[in-house]
Amino acid sequence: MKEEVEAVLAQIRPTLQADGGDVELVDVNEGVVRLKLKGACNGCPMATMTLRHGIERLLKERIPEVKEVIAV
C-alpha cells in the first residue's frame, strides 16, 4: 500500500509545492497513513483542512484500505 500512497501523493505534491509547501510520507501501517507537512504547509492555519479535506479524501477515494491520515 505504501507505493500506492506515494503515487497519490506524487499527484498532490505539485499543488502543495506551488504554494511553498510539501508533504512527506512517514509511514503506512494497518490503513493509517502518517504524513509530515513541510515548508509553508508546516504550521499553516489551513494545514488541517488541506490534510483532511484534500489529502485524506483523495487517499481514501483512490485507496479504499486507507482508514485515517495523521500529521506527525
PDB file as gemmi writes it, atoms N, CA and C in Angstrom:
CRYST1    1.000    1.000    1.000  90.00  90.00  90.00 P 1                      
ATOM      1  N   MET A   1       0.826  -1.193   0.000  1.00  0.00           N  
ATOM      2  CA  MET A   1       0.000   0.000   0.000  1.00  0.00           C  
ATOM      3  C   MET A   1       0.874   1.263   0.000  1.00  0.00           C  
ATOM      4  N   LYS A   2       2.073   1.164   0.511  1.00  0.00           N  
ATOM      5  CA  LYS A   2       2.958   2.329   0.587  1.00  0.00           C  
ATOM      6  C   LYS A   2       3.212   2.929  -0.799  1.00  0.00           C  
ATOM      7  N   GLU A   3       3.407   2.069  -1.784  1.00  0.00           N  
ATOM      8  CA  GLU A   3       3.656   2.545  -3.142  1.00  0.00           C  
ATOM      9  C   GLU A   3       2.430   3.259  -3.704  1.00  0.00           C  
ATOM     10  N   GLU A   4       1.252   2.748  -3.394  1.00  0.00           N  
ATOM     11  CA  GLU A   4       0.012   3.382  -3.852  1.00  0.00           C  
ATOM     12  C   GLU A   4      -0.147   4.775  -3.235  1.00  0.00           C  
ATOM     13  N   VAL A   5       0.154   4.880  -1.940  1.00  0.00           N  
ATOM     14  CA  VAL A   5       0.071   6.174  -1.255  1.00  0.00           C  
ATOM     15  C   VAL A   5       1.062   7.151  -1.877  1.00  0.00           C  
ATOM     16  N   GLU A   6       2.277   6.703  -2.126  1.00  0.00           N  
ATOM     17  CA  GLU A   6       3.292   7.565  -2.752  1.00  0.00           C  
ATOM     18  C   GLU A   6       2.817   8.052  -4.121  1.00  0.00           C  
ATOM     19  N   ALA A   7       2.158   7.197  -4.875  1.00  0.00           N  
ATOM     20  CA  ALA A   7       1.672   7.576  -6.208  1.00  0.00           C  
ATOM     21  C   ALA A   7       0.614   8.679  -6.111  1.00  0.00           C  
ATOM     22  N   VAL A   8      -0.289   8.573  -5.144  1.00  0.00           N  
ATOM     23  CA  VAL A   8      -1.307   9.614  -4.957  1.00  0.00           C  
ATOM     24  C   VAL A   8      -0.649  10.907  -4.484  1.00  0.00           C  
ATOM     25  N   LEU A   9       0.291  10.801  -3.549  1.00  0.00           N  
ATOM     26  CA  LEU A   9       0.990  11.992  -3.059  1.00  0.00           C  
ATOM     27  C   LEU A   9       1.757  12.688  -4.187  1.00  0.00           C  
ATOM     28  N   ALA A  10       2.292  11.918  -5.117  1.00  0.00           N  
ATOM     29  CA  ALA A  10       3.017  12.499  -6.252  1.00  0.00           C  
ATOM     30  C   ALA A  10       2.086  13.362  -7.105  1.00  0.00           C  
ATOM     31  N   GLN A  11       0.802  13.012  -7.148  1.00  0.00           N  
ATOM     32  CA  GLN A  11      -0.165  13.806  -7.901  1.00  0.00           C  
ATOM     33  C   GLN A  11      -0.547  15.083  -7.148  1.00  0.00           C  
ATOM     34  N   ILE A  12      -0.552  15.014  -5.830  1.00  0.00           N  
ATOM     35  CA  ILE A  12      -0.927  16.152  -4.982  1.00  0.00           C  
ATOM     36  C   ILE A  12       0.232  17.134  -4.802  1.00  0.00           C  
ATOM     37  N   ARG A  13       1.428  16.592  -4.749  1.00  0.00           N  
ATOM     38  CA  ARG A  13       2.635  17.363  -4.406  1.00  0.00           C  
ATOM     39  C   ARG A  13       2.821  18.645  -5.229  1.00  0.00           C  
ATOM     40  N   PRO A  14       2.616  18.659  -6.541  1.00  0.00           N  
ATOM     41  CA  PRO A  14       2.826  19.904  -7.300  1.00  0.00           C  
ATOM     42  C   PRO A  14       1.945  21.067  -6.821  1.00  0.00           C  
ATOM     43  N   THR A  15       0.726  20.760  -6.401  1.00  0.00           N  
ATOM     44  CA  THR A  15      -0.166  21.804  -5.889  1.00  0.00           C  
ATOM     45  C   THR A  15       0.376  22.380  -4.592  1.00  0.00           C  
ATOM     46  N   LEU A  16       0.846  21.512  -3.707  1.00  0.00           N  
ATOM     47  CA  LEU A  16       1.418  21.978  -2.442  1.00  0.00           C  
ATOM     48  C   LEU A  16       2.699  22.770  -2.681  1.00  0.00           C  
ATOM     49  N   GLN A  17       3.531  22.287  -3.585  1.00  0.00           N  
ATOM     50  CA  GLN A  17       4.792  22.961  -3.875  1.00  0.00           C  
ATOM     51  C   GLN A  17       4.575  24.329  -4.516  1.00  0.00           C  
ATOM     52  N   ALA A  18       3.500  24.485  -5.251  1.00  0.00           N  
ATOM     53  CA  ALA A  18       3.196  25.776  -5.874  1.00  0.00           C  
ATOM     54  C   ALA A  18       2.945  26.853  -4.814  1.00  0.00           C  
ATOM     55  N   ASP A  19       2.510  26.429  -3.627  1.00  0.00           N  
ATOM     56  CA  ASP A  19       2.275  27.359  -2.525  1.00  0.00           C  
ATOM     57  C   ASP A  19       3.417  27.362  -1.520  1.00  0.00           C  
ATOM     58  N   GLY A  20       4.535  26.737  -1.865  1.00  0.00           N  
ATOM     59  CA  GLY A  20       5.712  26.740  -0.997  1.00  0.00           C  
ATOM     60  C   GLY A  20       5.738  25.626   0.040  1.00  0.00           C  
ATOM     61  N   GLY A  21       4.864  24.644  -0.101  1.00  0.00           N  
ATOM     62  CA  GLY A  21       4.817  23.547   0.854  1.00  0.00           C  
ATOM     63  C   GLY A  21       5.182  22.225   0.219  1.00  0.00           C  
ATOM     64  N   ASP A  22       5.036  21.175   1.008  1.00  0.00           N  
ATOM     65  CA  ASP A  22       5.294  19.824   0.510  1.00  0.00           C  
ATOM     66  C   ASP A  22       4.753  18.842   1.541  1.00  0.00           C  
ATOM     67  N   VAL A  23       4.738  17.575   1.179  1.00  0.00           N  
ATOM     68  CA  VAL A  23       4.284  16.520   2.070  1.00  0.00           C  
ATOM     69  C   VAL A  23       5.249  15.343   1.939  1.00  0.00           C  
ATOM     70  N   GLU A  24       5.539  14.724   3.066  1.00  0.00           N  
ATOM     71  CA  GLU A  24       6.442  13.576   3.092  1.00  0.00           C  
ATOM     72  C   GLU A  24       5.729  12.406   3.751  1.00  0.00           C  
ATOM     73  N   LEU A  25       5.786  11.241   3.120  1.00  0.00           N  
ATOM     74  CA  LEU A  25       5.203  10.034   3.697  1.00  0.00           C  
ATOM     75  C   LEU A  25       6.156   9.510   4.762  1.00  0.00           C  
ATOM     76  N   VAL A  26       5.663   9.380   5.981  1.00  0.00           N  
ATOM     77  CA  VAL A  26       6.470   8.876   7.085  1.00  0.00           C  
ATOM     78  C   VAL A  26       6.263   7.375   7.249  1.00  0.00           C  
ATOM     79  N   ASP A  27       4.985   6.942   7.233  1.00  0.00           N  
ATOM     80  CA  ASP A  27       4.703   5.532   7.471  1.00  0.00           C  
ATOM     81  C   ASP A  27       3.277   5.198   7.034  1.00  0.00           C  
ATOM     82  N   VAL A  28       3.069   3.938   6.692  1.00  0.00           N  
ATOM     83  CA  VAL A  28       1.737   3.391   6.446  1.00  0.00           C  
ATOM     84  C   VAL A  28       1.670   2.106   7.249  1.00  0.00           C  
ATOM     85  N   ASN A  29       0.670   2.014   8.158  1.00  0.00           N  
ATOM     86  CA  ASN A  29       0.560   0.838   8.988  1.00  0.00           C  
ATOM     87  C   ASN A  29      -0.911   0.567   9.285  1.00  0.00           C  
ATOM     88  N   GLU A  30      -1.404  -0.591   8.850  1.00  0.00           N  
ATOM     89  CA  GLU A  30      -2.773  -1.023   9.090  1.00  0.00           C  
ATOM     90  C   GLU A  30      -3.808   0.023   8.680  1.00  0.00           C  
ATOM     91  N   GLY A  31      -3.602   0.625   7.526  1.00  0.00           N  
ATOM     92  CA  GLY A  31      -4.551   1.591   6.990  1.00  0.00           C  
ATOM     93  C   GLY A  31      -4.390   3.010   7.511  1.00  0.00           C  
ATOM     94  N   VAL A  32      -3.435   3.232   8.408  1.00  0.00           N  
ATOM     95  CA  VAL A  32      -3.179   4.569   8.943  1.00  0.00           C  
ATOM     96  C   VAL A  32      -1.950   5.137   8.245  1.00  0.00           C  
ATOM     97  N   VAL A  33      -2.153   6.279   7.589  1.00  0.00           N  
ATOM     98  CA  VAL A  33      -1.075   6.936   6.842  1.00  0.00           C  
ATOM     99  C   VAL A  33      -0.557   8.096   7.684  1.00  0.00           C  
ATOM    100  N   ARG A  34       0.746   8.115   7.928  1.00  0.00           N  
ATOM    101  CA  ARG A  34       1.365   9.199   8.693  1.00  0.00           C  
ATOM    102  C   ARG A  34       2.166  10.064   7.727  1.00  0.00           C  
ATOM    103  N   LEU A  35       1.823  11.359   7.735  1.00  0.00           N  
ATOM    104  CA  LEU A  35       2.457  12.304   6.826  1.00  0.00           C  
ATOM    105  C   LEU A  35       3.100  13.440   7.606  1.00  0.00           C  
ATOM    106  N   LYS A  36       4.132  14.010   7.009  1.00  0.00           N  
ATOM    107  CA  LYS A  36       4.764  15.202   7.568  1.00  0.00           C  
ATOM    108  C   LYS A  36       4.569  16.333   6.561  1.00  0.00           C  
ATOM    109  N   LEU A  37       3.903  17.393   7.002  1.00  0.00           N  
ATOM    110  CA  LEU A  37       3.740  18.566   6.152  1.00  0.00           C  
ATOM    111  C   LEU A  37       4.986  19.421   6.293  1.00  0.00           C  
ATOM    112  N   LYS A  38       5.506  19.890   5.172  1.00  0.00           N  
ATOM    113  CA  LYS A  38       6.777  20.608   5.183  1.00  0.00           C  
ATOM    114  C   LYS A  38       6.639  21.980   4.530  1.00  0.00           C  
ATOM    115  N   GLY A  39       7.640  22.797   4.708  1.00  0.00           N  
ATOM    116  CA  GLY A  39       7.669  24.117   4.091  1.00  0.00           C  
ATOM    117  C   GLY A  39       6.539  24.987   4.599  1.00  0.00           C  
ATOM    118  N   ALA A  40       5.892  25.696   3.698  1.00  0.00           N  
ATOM    119  CA  ALA A  40       4.809  26.605   4.065  1.00  0.00           C  
ATOM    120  C   ALA A  40       3.622  25.864   4.671  1.00  0.00           C  
ATOM    121  N   CYS A  41       3.485  24.568   4.402  1.00  0.00           N  
ATOM    122  CA  CYS A  41       2.376  23.790   4.959  1.00  0.00           C  
ATOM    123  C   CYS A  41       2.550  23.534   6.458  1.00  0.00           C  
ATOM    124  N   ASN A  42       3.795  23.485   6.905  1.00  0.00           N  
ATOM    125  CA  ASN A  42       4.072  23.230   8.313  1.00  0.00           C  
ATOM    126  C   ASN A  42       3.692  24.459   9.134  1.00  0.00           C  
ATOM    127  N   GLY A  43       2.674  24.317   9.948  1.00  0.00           N  
ATOM    128  CA  GLY A  43       2.236  25.422  10.786  1.00  0.00           C  
ATOM    129  C   GLY A  43       1.227  26.353  10.134  1.00  0.00           C  
ATOM    130  N   CYS A  44       0.857  26.082   8.907  1.00  0.00           N  
ATOM    131  CA  CYS A  44      -0.132  26.911   8.209  1.00  0.00           C  
ATOM    132  C   CYS A  44      -1.499  26.721   8.863  1.00  0.00           C  
ATOM    133  N   PRO A  45      -2.254  27.799   9.051  1.00  0.00           N  
ATOM    134  CA  PRO A  45      -3.588  27.672   9.649  1.00  0.00           C  
ATOM    135  C   PRO A  45      -4.530  26.774   8.838  1.00  0.00           C  
ATOM    136  N   MET A  46      -4.281  26.647   7.554  1.00  0.00           N  
ATOM    137  CA  MET A  46      -5.134  25.821   6.695  1.00  0.00           C  
ATOM    138  C   MET A  46      -4.615  24.380   6.563  1.00  0.00           C  
ATOM    139  N   ALA A  47      -3.543  24.042   7.251  1.00  0.00           N  
ATOM    140  CA  ALA A  47      -2.927  22.724   7.116  1.00  0.00           C  
ATOM    141  C   ALA A  47      -3.892  21.595   7.471  1.00  0.00           C  
ATOM    142  N   THR A  48      -4.697  21.774   8.513  1.00  0.00           N  
ATOM    143  CA  THR A  48      -5.642  20.732   8.908  1.00  0.00           C  
ATOM    144  C   THR A  48      -6.674  20.501   7.816  1.00  0.00           C  
ATOM    145  N   MET A  49      -7.160  21.579   7.223  1.00  0.00           N  
ATOM    146  CA  MET A  49      -8.130  21.427   6.122  1.00  0.00           C  
ATOM    147  C   MET A  49      -7.477  20.763   4.919  1.00  0.00           C  
ATOM    148  N   THR A  50      -6.259  21.152   4.614  1.00  0.00           N  
ATOM    149  CA  THR A  50      -5.535  20.529   3.497  1.00  0.00           C  
ATOM    150  C   THR A  50      -5.393  19.038   3.744  1.00  0.00           C  
ATOM    151  N   LEU A  51      -5.041  18.683   4.967  1.00  0.00           N  
ATOM    152  CA  LEU A  51      -4.833  17.283   5.310  1.00  0.00           C  
ATOM    153  C   LEU A  51      -6.140  16.498   5.246  1.00  0.00           C  
ATOM    154  N   ARG A  52      -7.183  16.976   5.884  1.00  0.00           N  
ATOM    155  CA  ARG A  52      -8.453  16.244   5.986  1.00  0.00           C  
ATOM    156  C   ARG A  52      -9.278  16.293   4.704  1.00  0.00           C  
ATOM    157  N   HIS A  53      -9.487  17.489   4.180  1.00  0.00           N  
ATOM    158  CA  HIS A  53     -10.408  17.641   3.045  1.00  0.00           C  
ATOM    159  C   HIS A  53      -9.721  17.507   1.690  1.00  0.00           C  
ATOM    160  N   GLY A  54      -8.427  17.488   1.697  1.00  0.00           N  
ATOM    161  CA  GLY A  54      -7.691  17.333   0.450  1.00  0.00           C  
ATOM    162  C   GLY A  54      -6.997  15.988   0.378  1.00  0.00           C  
ATOM    163  N   ILE A  55      -5.918  15.865   1.134  1.00  0.00           N  
ATOM    164  CA  ILE A  55      -5.070  14.671   1.057  1.00  0.00           C  
ATOM    165  C   ILE A  55      -5.810  13.415   1.526  1.00  0.00           C  
ATOM    166  N   GLU A  56      -6.420  13.462   2.706  1.00  0.00           N  
ATOM    167  CA  GLU A  56      -7.094  12.271   3.226  1.00  0.00           C  
ATOM    168  C   GLU A  56      -8.247  11.847   2.314  1.00  0.00           C  
ATOM    169  N   ARG A  57      -9.026  12.801   1.854  1.00  0.00           N  
ATOM    170  CA  ARG A  57     -10.157  12.483   0.971  1.00  0.00           C  
ATOM    171  C   ARG A  57      -9.681  11.769  -0.288  1.00  0.00           C  
ATOM    172  N   LEU A  58      -8.632  12.305  -0.931  1.00  0.00           N  
ATOM    173  CA  LEU A  58      -8.118  11.679  -2.150  1.00  0.00           C  
ATOM    174  C   LEU A  58      -7.548  10.289  -1.888  1.00  0.00           C  
ATOM    175  N   LEU A  59      -6.804  10.160  -0.793  1.00  0.00           N  
ATOM    176  CA  LEU A  59      -6.232   8.850  -0.483  1.00  0.00           C  
ATOM    177  C   LEU A  59      -7.330   7.819  -0.250  1.00  0.00           C  
ATOM    178  N   LYS A  60      -8.375   8.178   0.487  1.00  0.00           N  
ATOM    179  CA  LYS A  60      -9.472   7.242   0.755  1.00  0.00           C  
ATOM    180  C   LYS A  60     -10.247   6.902  -0.516  1.00  0.00           C  
ATOM    181  N   GLU A  61     -10.417   7.877  -1.408  1.00  0.00           N  
ATOM    182  CA  GLU A  61     -11.110   7.627  -2.676  1.00  0.00           C  
ATOM    183  C   GLU A  61     -10.346   6.640  -3.541  1.00  0.00           C  
ATOM    184  N   ARG A  62      -9.038   6.815  -3.601  1.00  0.00           N  
ATOM    185  CA  ARG A  62      -8.223   6.019  -4.523  1.00  0.00           C  
ATOM    186  C   ARG A  62      -7.684   4.733  -3.917  1.00  0.00           C  
ATOM    187  N   ILE A  63      -7.590   4.707  -2.573  1.00  0.00           N  
ATOM    188  CA  ILE A  63      -7.081   3.515  -1.889  1.00  0.00           C  
ATOM    189  C   ILE A  63      -8.056   3.191  -0.751  1.00  0.00           C  
ATOM    190  N   PRO A  64      -9.040   2.347  -0.996  1.00  0.00           N  
ATOM    191  CA  PRO A  64     -10.070   2.061  -0.003  1.00  0.00           C  
ATOM    192  C   PRO A  64      -9.541   1.530   1.334  1.00  0.00           C  
ATOM    193  N   GLU A  65      -8.347   0.956   1.336  1.00  0.00           N  
ATOM    194  CA  GLU A  65      -7.770   0.402   2.567  1.00  0.00           C  
ATOM    195  C   GLU A  65      -7.313   1.487   3.544  1.00  0.00           C  
ATOM    196  N   VAL A  66      -7.177   2.733   3.061  1.00  0.00           N  
ATOM    197  CA  VAL A  66      -6.765   3.837   3.942  1.00  0.00           C  
ATOM    198  C   VAL A  66      -7.923   4.170   4.872  1.00  0.00           C  
ATOM    199  N   LYS A  67      -7.634   4.119   6.181  1.00  0.00           N  
ATOM    200  CA  LYS A  67      -8.645   4.393   7.207  1.00  0.00           C  
ATOM    201  C   LYS A  67      -8.518   5.808   7.741  1.00  0.00           C  
ATOM    202  N   GLU A  68      -7.276   6.281   7.866  1.00  0.00           N  
ATOM    203  CA  GLU A  68      -7.038   7.565   8.514  1.00  0.00           C  
ATOM    204  C   GLU A  68      -5.708   8.138   8.059  1.00  0.00           C  
ATOM    205  N   VAL A  69      -5.626   9.475   8.051  1.00  0.00           N  
ATOM    206  CA  VAL A  69      -4.369  10.165   7.733  1.00  0.00           C  
ATOM    207  C   VAL A  69      -4.044  11.051   8.926  1.00  0.00           C  
ATOM    208  N   ILE A  70      -2.810  10.922   9.419  1.00  0.00           N  
ATOM    209  CA  ILE A  70      -2.371  11.658  10.595  1.00  0.00           C  
ATOM    210  C   ILE A  70      -1.124  12.473  10.244  1.00  0.00           C  
ATOM    211  N   ALA A  71      -1.104  13.725  10.681  1.00  0.00           N  
ATOM    212  CA  ALA A  71       0.096  14.555  10.525  1.00  0.00           C  
ATOM    213  C   ALA A  71       1.001  14.315  11.712  1.00  0.00           C  
ATOM    214  N   VAL A  72       2.267  14.091  11.442  1.00  0.00           N  
ATOM    215  CA  VAL A  72       3.260  13.885  12.524  1.00  0.00           C  
ATOM    216  C   VAL A  72       4.333  14.950  12.469  1.00  0.00           C  
TER     217      VAL A  72                                                      
END                                                                             
